[in-house]
Amino acid sequence: MLKTSHFIVLSIIFAGITVSCNPYQKMLNNPDIQAKYLAAENYYNGGEYRRANRLFEQVLPAYRGKPQAQRVIFFFADTYFKTRDYYLAAYQYESFIKSYPKSDRVIEANFMAAKSYYMLSPRFSLDQNNTVTAIDKLQIFIDNYPDSEYTSEANSYIQELQTKLEKKDFEIAKQYYTIRDYSAAISALDNFIATYPGTPFREDALYFKFSSSYEIAMNSVFTKKLTRLKDLSDVYNTLLRYYPETLFLNDLNDKMDQVQREIKQLETLNTTTITK
């Protein structure tokens, strides 16, 4: 028992010595602001962004109002971005922009602030408020700096985020088909296609609209079935006109073959009924 207690005491002493000898820990407690500033830049350049962040945070108040403050605030913001704390990164970049609107790094700061919001955009199935904010921020950046070196990248981010919004809306519309509410599916898919005419999900939307119409037509009451089956040709032809090599072609053709057989039977039955 005595040996165990002795070992614990020695371990605590050794840990204390180790911490006290750690250069980073010593620097955190160092009153020399200049030394901390240099150490922060060294840690930043070495990719140790969390350590750099803490040191920049400590020296920032001492440099406010001085020429070095621009550099400190910018790198402080960048350490947040590098450590994936995008909310604080955006806040610090925007703080830099407000404090130094004429800085030679203000364009970069504007882009990085917008990019921080882009990084906050979640996967498509989640709430997309951050995605909408990111698109707005990126578009403002492009409007303000259309010829910047970051404009092309900003445009690619907007396209990616817009596609994410479209995917979410498409999946919502498609969900009606999944739960077999085919009338609601057709309405939702029509709205989706009208809202996003150039969407990459247009082919899929037209397919599920056709499939929903097919299910309704095939299960219709006798008095409505023939008309609804014939109307399917319009949706089918529209899809093939825009996407002649659609991945859904086999299924579409199989369904249309069944539709044609049903139409023929119904027309024969109607003729027979009229004749009698």
Secondary structure in CASP SS format (residue, H / E / C, confidence):
PFRMAT SS
TARGET T0000
AUTHOR 0000-0000-0000
METHOD secondary structure of the structure
MODEL  1
M C 1.00
L H 1.00
K H 1.00
T H 1.00
S H 1.00
H H 1.00
F H 1.00
I H 1.00
V H 1.00
L H 1.00
S H 1.00
I H 1.00
I H 1.00
F H 1.00
A H 1.00
G H 1.00
I H 1.00
T H 1.00
V H 1.00
S H 1.00
C H 1.00
N C 1.00
P H 1.00
Y H 1.00
Q H 1.00
K H 1.00
M H 1.00
L H 1.00
N C 1.00
N C 1.00
P C 1.00
D C 1.00
I H 1.00
Q H 1.00
A H 1.00
K H 1.00
Y H 1.00
L H 1.00
A H 1.00
A H 1.00
E H 1.00
N H 1.00
Y H 1.00
Y H 1.00
N H 1.00
G C 1.00
G C 1.00
E C 1.00
Y H 1.00
R H 1.00
R H 1.00
A H 1.00
N H 1.00
R H 1.00
L H 1.00
F H 1.00
E H 1.00
Q H 1.00
V H 1.00
L H 1.00
P H 1.00
A H 1.00
Y H 1.00
R C 1.00
G C 1.00
K C 1.00
P C 1.00
Q H 1.00
A H 1.00
Q H 1.00
R H 1.00
V H 1.00
I H 1.00
F H 1.00
F H 1.00
F H 1.00
A H 1.00
D H 1.00
T H 1.00
Y H 1.00
F H 1.00
K H 1.00
T C 1.00
R C 1.00
D C 1.00
Y H 1.00
Y H 1.00
L H 1.00
A H 1.00
A H 1.00
Y H 1.00
Q H 1.00
Y H 1.00
E H 1.00
S H 1.00
F H 1.00
I H 1.00
K H 1.00
S H 1.00
Y C 1.00
P C 1.00
K C 1.00
S C 1.00
D C 1.00
R C 1.00
V H 1.00
I H 1.00
E H 1.00
A H 1.00
N H 1.00
F H 1.00
M H 1.00
A H 1.00
A H 1.00
K H 1.00
S H 1.00
Y H 1.00
Y H 1.00
M H 1.00
L C 1.00
S C 1.00
P C 1.00
R C 1.00
F C 1.00
S C 1.00
L C 1.00
D C 1.00
Q C 1.00
N H 1.00
N H 1.00
T H 1.00
V H 1.00
T H 1.00
A H 1.00
I H 1.00
D H 1.00
K H 1.00
L H 1.00
Q H 1.00
I H 1.00
F H 1.00
I H 1.00
D H 1.00
N H 1.00
Y C 1.00
P C 1.00
D C 1.00
S C 1.00
E C 1.00
Y C 1.00
T H 1.00
S H 1.00
E H 1.00
A H 1.00
N H 1.00
S H 1.00
Y H 1.00
I H 1.00
Q H 1.00
E H 1.00
L H 1.00
Q H 1.00
T H 1.00
K H 1.00
L H 1.00
E H 1.00
K H 1.00
K H 1.00
D H 1.00
F H 1.00
E H 1.00
I H 1.00
A H 1.00
K H 1.00
Q H 1.00
Y H 1.00
Y H 1.00
T H 1.00
I C 1.00
R C 1.00
D C 1.00
Y H 1.00
S H 1.00
A H 1.00
A H 1.00
I H 1.00
S H 1.00
A H 1.00
L H 1.00
D H 1.00
N H 1.00
F H 1.00
I H 1.00
A H 1.00
T H 1.00
Y C 1.00
P C 1.00
G C 1.00
T C 1.00
P C 1.00
F C 1.00
R H 1.00
E H 1.00
D H 1.00
A H 1.00
L H 1.00
Y H 1.00
F H 1.00
K H 1.00
F H 1.00
S H 1.00
S H 1.00
S H 1.00
Y H 1.00
E H 1.00
I H 1.00
A H 1.00
M H 1.00
N C 1.00
S C 1.00
V C 1.00
F H 1.00
T H 1.00
K H 1.00
K H 1.00
L H 1.00
T H 1.00
R H 1.00
L H 1.00
K H 1.00
D H 1.00
L H 1.00
S H 1.00
D H 1.00
V H 1.00
Y H 1.00
N H 1.00
T H 1.00
L H 1.00
L H 1.00
R H 1.00
Y H 1.00
Y C 1.00
P C 1.00
E C 1.00
T C 1.00
L C 1.00
F C 1.00
L H 1.00
N H 1.00
D H 1.00
L H 1.00
N H 1.00
D H 1.00
K H 1.00
M H 1.00
D H 1.00
Q H 1.00
V H 1.00
Q H 1.00
R H 1.00
E H 1.00
I H 1.00
K H 1.00
Q H 1.00
L H 1.00
E H 1.00
T H 1.00
L H 1.00
N H 1.00
T H 1.00
T H 1.00
T H 1.00
I H 1.00
T H 1.00
K C 1.00
END
